[in-house]
Amino acid sequence: MVAVGPNGLRWRQMLEIKTVTKSFYGVNAIDKVSFTVEKGSITSLIGPNGAGKTTLINMISGVLSPTSGDIHFQGQSLTGLRPHQVASLGIRRSFQTVRLFNGLSVRENLLIGRMRTLLGMSWMQMLLPMYLGDRDGRRRADEILSLLELSDYADDLATDLPYGIQRRVEIARALMGRPEFALLDEPAAGMNEGETEQLVEDVKKIRDTGITVLLVEHDMSMVMSVSDKIVVLNFGQKISEGSPDFVQRDPQVIASYLGS
């Protein structure tokens, strides 16, 4: 699939990581990593704890800046942009830990997702769309709840729901800004087998709406079942990249992560 940018250039890559390095106190958490994410695909980023996966996600989303290298989204550099600026380009993310708001319903949590970023915003700013009667937001929220089969929970307090549903609500909130690209950081963490199977279907549905997905995940059954491509990190370096079949047969991946 080929996309056309505002400058008339055509590309197949929606996201391009170009020899990116991130150092903390002289130690490289990410070391000259390069890969691409194709438009309309599900690409998974895997590796042991401490491999640098979340550091890379934080650089894409504008929380961190690369020490060197560059990150391009649809032909535009993301380096130096703040999270709200990255979000305005069509990139949204979920987090490793659930970050739902106490005392608010599932639908109200989704309405907050209309904001470009939750960082540094007061309660009044975040709740403003509800006080103004955000009809478009409510329609969008109901569309997403229906897509992910969460409509029955729309008026329930989000933090009172089972953990697996809370995780899915957070993903739903990330879709409220009509993103073109979704960063999902370990969405299956803490889920049981049945909840993970539902999450697999959710991610496929998200992709089928035209949203490109970059998934960080430890659950290998999920990764192997949803991914078009897998990128493997170890100690901050890329050690493998390819189809699920290729990666699970790669001796380096077996030795460092999957095991025999």
C-alpha positions as CSV (number, residue, x, y, z in Angstrom):
1,M,0.0,0.0,0.0
2,V,1.4,3.4,-1.0
3,A,0.6,6.7,0.7
4,V,0.9,10.2,-0.8
5,G,2.2,13.0,1.4
6,P,1.5,16.8,1.2
7,N,4.8,17.2,-0.7
8,G,3.6,14.8,-3.4
9,L,6.1,12.1,-2.4
10,R,5.0,8.5,-2.3
11,W,6.1,6.0,0.3
12,R,5.1,2.6,1.7
13,Q,6.4,3.3,5.2
14,M,4.1,5.1,7.6
15,L,6.8,5.1,10.3
16,E,10.6,5.0,9.8
17,I,13.1,4.5,12.6
18,K,16.5,5.7,11.3
19,T,19.6,4.5,13.2
20,V,18.1,5.8,16.5
21,T,20.2,5.8,19.7
22,K,19.0,6.8,23.2
23,S,21.6,7.1,25.9
24,F,21.0,7.6,29.7
25,Y,24.2,8.6,31.6
26,G,26.4,7.1,28.9
27,V,24.5,3.8,28.6
28,N,22.7,3.1,25.4
29,A,19.1,2.0,26.1
30,I,18.6,2.0,22.3
31,D,21.6,1.5,20.1
32,K,21.4,2.4,16.3
33,V,18.0,0.8,15.8
34,S,16.4,1.0,12.3
35,F,13.1,-0.4,11.0
36,T,9.9,0.6,9.2
37,V,6.2,0.1,9.9
38,E,4.2,-0.2,6.7
39,K,0.8,1.6,6.4
40,G,-2.1,-0.7,7.3
41,S,0.0,-3.3,9.0
42,I,0.4,-4.7,12.5
43,T,4.0,-4.6,13.5
44,S,5.1,-6.1,16.9
45,L,8.1,-5.0,18.9
46,I,9.3,-7.8,21.2
47,G,12.3,-8.6,23.4
48,P,13.3,-9.3,27.0
49,N,12.6,-6.9,29.9
50,G,15.1,-4.1,29.6
51,A,15.5,-4.5,25.8
52,G,14.5,-0.9,25.2
53,K,11.0,-1.4,23.8
54,T,9.2,1.3,26.0
55,T,12.1,3.7,25.5
56,L,11.5,3.4,21.8
57,I,7.8,3.9,22.2
58,N,8.4,7.0,24.3
59,M,10.6,8.5,21.6
60,I,8.0,7.9,18.9
61,S,5.3,9.5,21.1
62,G,7.4,12.6,22.0
63,V,8.0,11.8,25.7
64,L,11.7,11.3,25.0
65,S,14.0,12.6,22.2
66,P,16.7,10.5,20.5
67,T,20.3,11.1,21.4
68,S,21.0,10.5,17.7
69,G,19.2,9.3,14.6
70,D,15.7,10.3,13.5
71,I,12.1,9.1,13.5
72,H,9.9,10.0,10.5
73,F,6.1,9.7,10.4
74,Q,4.6,9.9,6.9
75,G,7.7,11.7,5.7
76,Q,7.9,14.2,8.6
77,S,10.5,14.1,11.4
78,L,9.1,13.6,14.9
79,T,12.4,14.4,16.6
80,G,12.0,17.4,18.9
81,L,8.2,17.4,18.9
82,R,6.3,17.4,22.1
83,P,3.6,14.7,22.9
84,H,0.7,16.9,21.9
85,Q,2.4,17.8,18.6
86,V,3.0,14.1,17.9
87,A,-0.7,13.4,18.7
88,S,-1.8,16.1,16.4
89,L,-0.2,14.3,13.5
90,G,-2.4,11.2,14.1
91,I,-0.4,9.1,16.6
92,R,-2.0,7.9,19.8
93,R,-0.9,5.4,22.4
94,S,-1.9,3.3,25.4
95,F,0.3,2.6,28.4
96,Q,1.7,-0.4,30.2
97,T,-0.4,0.4,33.3
98,V,-4.1,1.3,33.4
99,R,-4.6,5.0,33.6
100,L,-8.4,5.4,33.8
101,F,-10.0,8.2,35.8
102,N,-11.7,7.4,39.1
103,G,-15.4,8.4,39.4
104,L,-15.9,8.6,35.6
105,S,-17.9,6.2,33.4
106,V,-16.4,4.3,30.5
107,R,-18.0,6.8,28.0
108,E,-16.7,9.8,30.0
109,N,-13.2,8.3,30.0
110,L,-13.4,8.0,26.2
111,L,-14.5,11.6,25.9
112,I,-11.3,12.7,27.7
113,G,-9.5,10.9,24.9
114,R,-10.6,13.6,22.5
115,M,-7.8,15.7,23.9
116,R,-4.5,15.5,22.1
117,T,-2.7,14.5,25.3
118,L,-3.5,13.9,28.9
119,L,-0.2,15.3,30.1
120,G,-0.3,18.6,32.1
121,M,-4.0,19.1,31.7
122,S,-6.3,20.2,34.6
123,W,-9.5,18.3,35.4
124,M,-11.5,21.3,34.1
125,Q,-9.7,21.3,30.8
126,M,-10.2,17.5,30.4
127,L,-13.9,17.6,31.3
128,L,-14.7,20.7,29.2
129,P,-16.0,18.7,26.2
130,M,-18.6,17.0,28.5
131,Y,-19.7,20.3,30.0
132,L,-20.2,21.8,26.6
133,G,-22.2,18.9,25.3
134,D,-19.7,17.3,23.0
135,R,-22.2,15.5,20.7
136,D,-19.6,14.6,18.1
137,G,-17.5,13.1,20.9
138,R,-20.4,11.0,22.2
139,R,-21.1,9.7,18.8
140,R,-17.5,8.8,18.3
141,A,-17.4,7.2,21.7
142,D,-20.4,5.1,20.9
143,E,-18.9,4.0,17.6
144,I,-15.7,2.8,19.3
145,L,-17.6,1.1,22.1
146,S,-19.6,-0.8,19.5
147,L,-16.5,-1.7,17.5
148,L,-14.8,-3.2,20.5
149,E,-18.0,-4.7,21.9
150,L,-17.9,-2.5,25.0
151,S,-21.3,-0.8,24.7
152,D,-22.8,-2.7,27.6
153,Y,-20.2,-1.0,29.9
154,A,-20.7,2.6,28.6
155,D,-22.3,3.9,31.7
156,D,-20.4,1.8,34.3
157,L,-17.7,3.3,36.4
158,A,-14.5,2.4,34.4
159,T,-12.4,1.6,37.5
160,D,-15.0,-0.8,38.9
161,L,-14.8,-3.1,35.8
162,P,-12.7,-6.2,35.6
163,Y,-9.0,-5.6,34.9
164,G,-9.1,-7.0,31.3
165,I,-12.0,-4.7,30.4
166,Q,-10.2,-1.7,31.9
167,R,-7.3,-2.5,29.6
168,R,-9.6,-2.6,26.6
169,V,-11.3,0.7,27.6
170,E,-7.9,2.4,27.7
171,I,-7.2,1.2,24.1
172,A,-10.7,2.5,23.1
173,R,-9.8,5.9,24.6
174,A,-6.7,6.0,22.5
175,L,-8.9,5.7,19.4
176,M,-11.0,8.7,20.2
177,G,-8.8,11.2,18.4
178,R,-9.2,9.3,15.1
179,P,-5.6,8.3,14.9
180,E,-3.9,6.9,11.8
181,F,-1.3,5.2,13.9
182,A,-1.7,3.4,17.3
183,L,1.1,2.6,19.7
184,L,-0.1,-0.2,22.1
185,D,2.3,-0.8,25.0
186,E,1.9,-4.3,26.4
187,P,-1.9,-4.3,26.2
188,A,-2.2,-8.0,27.2
189,A,-0.2,-7.6,30.5
190,G,-2.1,-9.2,33.3
191,M,-4.9,-10.6,31.1
192,N,-6.1,-14.2,31.2
193,E,-6.3,-16.4,28.2
194,G,-9.9,-15.5,27.3
195,E,-9.2,-11.8,27.7
196,T,-6.2,-12.0,25.5
197,E,-8.2,-13.8,22.8
198,Q,-10.7,-10.9,22.8
199,L,-7.8,-8.4,22.6
200,V,-6.4,-10.2,19.6
201,E,-9.8,-9.6,17.9
202,D,-9.8,-6.0,19.0
203,V,-6.4,-5.3,17.5
204,K,-7.4,-6.9,14.2
205,K,-10.6,-4.7,14.2
206,I,-8.5,-1.6,14.8
207,R,-6.3,-2.5,11.9
208,D,-9.3,-3.2,9.7
209,T,-10.6,0.3,10.2
210,G,-7.4,1.6,8.5
211,I,-5.3,2.3,11.7
212,T,-1.7,1.2,11.5
213,V,-0.6,-0.6,14.7
214,L,2.8,-0.8,16.5
215,L,2.4,-3.4,19.3
216,V,4.8,-3.9,22.2
217,E,3.9,-7.3,23.8
218,H,5.3,-10.2,25.7
219,D,2.5,-12.7,25.0
220,M,3.9,-14.6,22.1
221,S,0.7,-16.4,21.2
222,M,-0.9,-12.9,20.6
223,V,2.2,-11.6,18.8
224,M,2.4,-14.6,16.4
225,S,-1.3,-14.5,15.7
226,V,-1.8,-10.8,14.8
227,S,1.6,-9.6,13.4
228,D,2.4,-8.9,9.8
229,K,6.0,-8.2,10.9
230,I,8.0,-8.6,14.1
231,V,11.0,-6.6,15.3
232,V,13.1,-8.1,18.1
233,L,15.3,-6.0,20.4
234,N,17.9,-7.3,22.9
235,F,20.0,-5.0,25.1
236,G,18.9,-2.0,23.0
237,Q,19.9,-3.5,19.6
238,K,17.8,-5.0,16.9
239,I,18.6,-8.7,16.5
240,S,15.9,-9.8,14.1
241,E,13.1,-8.5,11.8
242,G,10.7,-10.4,9.6
243,S,7.5,-12.4,9.5
244,P,6.3,-14.3,12.5
245,D,7.5,-17.6,11.0
246,F,10.9,-16.2,10.2
247,V,11.4,-14.6,13.7
248,Q,10.3,-17.7,15.7
249,R,12.9,-19.8,13.8
250,D,15.7,-17.2,14.1
251,P,18.5,-18.8,16.2
252,Q,19.4,-15.4,17.8
253,V,15.8,-14.9,18.9
254,I,15.5,-18.4,20.2
255,A,18.7,-18.0,22.2
256,S,18.1,-14.6,23.6
257,Y,14.3,-14.6,24.1
258,L,12.0,-17.4,23.0
259,G,14.1,-20.3,24.3
260,S,14.2,-23.8,22.8
